[in-house]
Amino acid sequence: MTYTASHRYCRIAPRKVRLVVDMIRGMDVARAMSTLDFSPRRGAVFVKVVLKSAIANAEERDADVGSLFIKETKVDEGPTIKRFQPKDRGRSHAIKKRTSHIHVTVAERKA
């Protein structure tokens, strides 16, 4: 049985979150939480929130939390918010504020 959680329209670039997500893929839940606690990257905070939600979804359906592991993690690109920065001589430069959709799936490890 698998349990999923996601955070959509997260205001961080997908490229930055993928570094964190690749680091914890396949780990058991306790080790992944510990790794995210000590990670200096900003994306670790967002991934930790999604992982906690996936664990809560598993608990709600009476899963054994001690045997959970991260089965699948995925970061998709969300819509890009476009802004403009004024520059000299009447010009403007585009600023792209990227968003991402973070998905985490946990499953029970068979004993």
C-alpha positions in Angstrom: 0.0 0.0 0.0 1.3 3.5 -0.9 0.5 6.8 0.7 1.0 10.1 -1.1 1.2 13.8 -0.3 2.0 16.8 -2.4 2.6 20.6 -2.2 1.6 22.4 -5.3 2.6 25.9 -6.3 5.6 26.0 -4.0 7.5 29.2 -4.5 11.0 27.7 -5.1 12.6 26.7 -8.4 12.2 23.0 -9.2 15.9 22.6 -10.0 16.7 23.5 -6.4 14.2 21.1 -4.8 15.3 18.2 -7.0 18.7 18.3 -5.4 17.1 17.6 -2.0 14.5 15.1 -3.3 17.2 13.0 -5.0 19.1 12.9 -1.8 16.3 11.1 0.2 14.8 8.9 -2.4 14.7 5.2 -1.2 15.6 6.0 2.4 13.5 4.9 5.3 11.3 7.6 6.8 13.2 8.2 10.1 16.6 8.5 8.3 15.1 10.8 5.7 13.6 13.1 8.4 17.0 13.3 10.1 18.7 14.1 6.8 16.3 16.9 6.0 16.7 18.3 9.5 20.4 18.8 9.0 20.4 19.8 5.3 21.4 23.5 4.7 19.2 23.8 1.6 16.0 25.8 1.7 14.1 23.1 -0.3 14.6 20.7 2.6 12.0 22.6 4.6 9.4 22.2 1.9 10.2 18.5 1.3 10.0 17.8 5.1 6.5 19.3 5.3 5.4 17.1 2.4 7.0 14.0 4.0 5.3 14.7 7.3 2.0 14.9 5.5 2.6 11.6 3.7 3.4 9.9 7.1 0.3 11.3 8.6 -1.8 10.0 5.7 -0.2 6.5 6.3 -1.0 6.7 10.1 -4.6 7.6 9.3 -5.0 4.4 7.4 -3.4 2.3 10.2 0.0 1.7 8.5 3.1 0.6 10.5 5.1 3.8 10.6 8.3 2.0 11.6 8.4 0.2 8.3 7.7 3.1 6.0 10.2 4.1 3.3 10.2 6.7 0.6 9.1 4.9 -2.6 8.9 7.8 -5.0 9.7 11.5 -5.0 8.9 13.8 -7.9 9.2 17.5 -8.5 7.3 19.0 -11.4 7.5 22.5 -12.7 4.6 24.8 -11.8 3.5 28.0 -13.5 6.2 30.7 -13.7 5.3 34.1 -12.3 6.7 36.9 -14.6 7.8 40.2 -13.2 9.8 43.1 -14.7 12.7 45.0 -13.2 13.2 48.6 -14.4 16.6 49.3 -15.8 18.5 52.3 -17.2 17.3 54.4 -20.2 13.7 53.2 -20.0 14.5 49.5 -20.4 13.2 46.6 -18.4 14.5 43.1 -17.7 12.2 40.1 -17.1 12.4 38.2 -13.8 11.0 34.7 -13.8 9.8 33.5 -10.4 9.5 29.8 -10.7 7.2 27.5 -8.8 7.2 23.8 -8.3 4.9 20.9 -7.4 6.5 18.5 -4.9 5.1 14.9 -4.6 6.3 12.3 -2.1 5.1 8.7 -2.0 5.8 6.4 1.0 5.2 2.7 1.2 5.5 -0.1 3.8 8.6 -2.3 3.5 7.7 -6.0 3.5 9.3 -7.9 6.3 
